[in-house]
């Protein structure tokens, strides 16, 4: 295979740095792009990795789009007592969109990142879709459900058949500049990991306190603002009731947070909307059996999906814990992502 250029999204982290090595072993000529999302984007780390490996690096300023699309959505969702995943919004609307735009401007027709997943094309539907990567513990297919067919058609994942522990070991043996870096678990634009303080500063006001109630509406005490809580939360409630209690509902209009027992968190039915179809499309009135994940680390559970004009009604075979508005429901068959949507 002759060398051919491919645009690699580089962060300076271990996965995208190792991806340079992997791409070259596959005959590609990687060209790097670091997407500047905010003042906290570590441009220097990407430059160190690119310089060490002799990769041409382009800096793509995405701050305006990131602010108007990702940050505003993040603040809006929390203010509505929902729990967003900003990476999922960013992936389609900013990250992969900007990588595709950058690639086309450079005359490059393929893009890639260091995600642990793979892109497939269905022989049945002719549609591109995300499939699970080899490393089941690191599989990132869940966060990629919103990618468009255009983005998927340009996308390649060089680490699809790699295992993270092996990537770390090889990176150390090769003395790659990212080999000893620890992976950040924080939201990229909130390095303090204090999303409440960030939202209050963004809005320029304090989030008002309100009332904790039980499911019958009886007042149990005071809460410190609805943005501090998510469905299923037990720790950090700031209230003692003599037993473990969990957040079971949040009402931003009444400014109440409902507390209950763990058994109150289990349900079999929810709705999803803002659907994006990958492997197969479904229309109003159709139904289908598939598997669903309601959060990144959750195991997939069998369900029946009923499609209507506003999205889909989902009925799981068994009760599922802490289905959370604002999070993603991603639907799979044995092979990969069929579609996804936001939990309402």
Secondary structure as GFF3:
##gff-version 3
##sequence-region A 1 344
A	DSSP	beta_strand	4	9	.	.	.	ID=ss1
A	DSSP	alpha_helix	14	25	.	.	.	ID=ss2
A	DSSP	beta_strand	28	36	.	.	.	ID=ss3
A	DSSP	alpha_helix	43	53	.	.	.	ID=ss4
A	DSSP	beta_strand	57	61	.	.	.	ID=ss5
A	DSSP	alpha_helix	63	65	.	.	.	ID=ss6
A	DSSP	pi_helix	66	71	.	.	.	ID=ss7
A	DSSP	alpha_helix	72	79	.	.	.	ID=ss8
A	DSSP	alpha_helix	86	90	.	.	.	ID=ss9
A	DSSP	pi_helix	91	95	.	.	.	ID=ss10
A	DSSP	alpha_helix	96	105	.	.	.	ID=ss11
A	DSSP	beta_strand	111	113	.	.	.	ID=ss12
A	DSSP	beta_strand	117	121	.	.	.	ID=ss13
A	DSSP	beta_strand	128	132	.	.	.	ID=ss14
A	DSSP	three_ten_helix	141	144	.	.	.	ID=ss15
A	DSSP	alpha_helix	149	154	.	.	.	ID=ss16
A	DSSP	beta_strand	155	157	.	.	.	ID=ss17
A	DSSP	alpha_helix	164	173	.	.	.	ID=ss18
A	DSSP	alpha_helix	195	203	.	.	.	ID=ss19
A	DSSP	beta_strand	210	213	.	.	.	ID=ss20
A	DSSP	beta_strand	219	223	.	.	.	ID=ss21
A	DSSP	three_ten_helix	226	228	.	.	.	ID=ss22
A	DSSP	beta_strand	246	251	.	.	.	ID=ss23
A	DSSP	beta_strand	256	260	.	.	.	ID=ss24
A	DSSP	three_ten_helix	262	265	.	.	.	ID=ss25
A	DSSP	beta_strand	266	277	.	.	.	ID=ss26
A	DSSP	beta_strand	287	293	.	.	.	ID=ss27
A	DSSP	beta_strand	301	308	.	.	.	ID=ss28
A	DSSP	beta_strand	311	321	.	.	.	ID=ss29
A	DSSP	beta_strand	328	332	.	.	.	ID=ss30
A	DSSP	beta_strand	337	343	.	.	.	ID=ss31
###
